Amino acid sequence: MINGDTINQKLAAKAGLIQTLLDSKSDNRNTIERIYLAALSRYPSDEEIRTLSQAMDTASARGGPDSPRRPVLEDLAWAVLTGREFLFNH
C-alpha cells in the first residue's frame, strides 16, 4: 500500500482533498489541519504545525516563486498517511 500507486493516484485526483485545498488557496495552518483531520481524526499539535509549516515553506522556496504547491501538499498527505500513527491506529 505504501509504495503502490493507490495512494499517489488518490492524492493526484482532481476531485480530491489536495485539489480542494489548492483551489481554496488554503494557508499552511489550515492545510495541515485539514489533512490531519481527514487522515488522523485529530488536530495537529502546535509543534506539528510549526515543523510542517517550516518544511512546506522550505520545499516551496526550493522550487522558486512559480513552483506549484501540489507536490508539497501531496508529499505532506503521503507522509501523514504512511506514518506510524495512521498505520497503527486507523
C-alpha positions as CSV (number, residue, x, y, z in Angstrom):
1,M,0.0,0.0,0.0
2,I,2.7,2.5,1.0
3,N,4.8,2.1,-2.2
4,G,1.9,1.3,-4.6
5,D,0.1,3.6,-6.9
6,T,-3.1,3.7,-4.9
7,I,-2.2,6.5,-2.5
8,N,-0.4,8.5,-5.2
9,Q,-3.4,8.2,-7.5
10,K,-5.8,9.4,-4.8
11,L,-3.6,12.3,-3.9
12,A,-3.4,13.4,-7.5
13,A,-7.1,13.1,-8.1
14,K,-8.7,16.3,-9.5
15,A,-11.7,15.8,-7.2
16,G,-9.7,15.1,-4.0
17,L,-8.7,17.0,-0.9
18,I,-5.4,18.2,-2.3
19,Q,-7.2,19.9,-5.2
20,T,-9.8,21.4,-2.8
21,L,-7.0,22.9,-0.7
22,L,-5.3,24.3,-3.8
23,D,-8.5,25.8,-5.1
24,S,-9.3,27.4,-1.8
25,K,-5.7,28.8,-1.6
26,S,-5.6,27.5,2.0
27,D,-2.7,28.7,4.2
28,N,-0.2,26.3,5.8
29,R,-2.0,26.0,9.1
30,N,-5.4,25.3,7.6
31,T,-3.9,22.9,5.1
32,I,-2.1,20.9,7.8
33,E,-5.3,20.9,10.0
34,R,-7.5,19.6,7.1
35,I,-5.0,16.8,6.2
36,Y,-4.7,15.7,9.9
37,L,-8.4,15.8,10.4
38,A,-9.0,13.7,7.2
39,A,-6.4,11.2,8.0
40,L,-6.0,11.0,11.7
41,S,-9.3,12.5,13.0
42,R,-7.4,14.9,15.2
43,Y,-6.0,18.4,15.0
44,P,-2.2,18.7,14.8
45,S,-0.3,20.0,17.8
46,D,1.3,23.4,17.7
47,E,4.7,21.8,17.3
48,E,3.5,19.7,14.4
49,I,2.1,22.8,12.7
50,R,5.3,24.8,13.3
51,T,7.5,22.0,12.0
52,L,5.4,21.2,9.0
53,S,4.8,24.8,8.1
54,Q,8.6,25.4,8.0
55,A,9.1,22.2,5.9
56,M,6.4,23.4,3.5
57,D,7.9,26.8,3.2
58,T,11.3,25.4,2.6
59,A,10.1,22.9,0.0
60,S,8.1,25.7,-1.8
61,A,11.1,28.0,-1.7
62,R,13.4,25.4,-3.3
63,G,11.1,25.3,-6.3
64,G,11.1,29.1,-6.8
65,P,8.3,31.6,-6.7
66,D,6.4,29.9,-9.6
67,S,6.7,26.4,-8.2
68,P,3.4,24.6,-8.0
69,R,2.2,23.8,-4.4
70,R,0.6,20.5,-5.4
71,P,3.8,18.4,-4.9
72,V,4.3,19.8,-1.5
73,L,0.8,19.1,-0.4
74,E,0.9,15.6,-1.9
75,D,4.1,14.9,0.0
76,L,2.6,16.1,3.2
77,A,-0.5,14.0,2.8
78,W,1.6,11.0,1.8
79,A,3.8,11.4,4.9
80,V,0.7,11.5,7.2
81,L,-0.9,8.5,5.5
82,T,2.2,6.4,5.7
83,G,3.2,7.5,9.2
84,R,3.2,5.2,12.2
85,E,0.1,6.8,13.8
86,F,-2.1,6.2,10.8
87,L,-0.8,2.7,10.1
88,F,-1.3,1.5,13.7
89,N,-4.4,3.5,14.8
90,H,-6.5,3.8,11.7
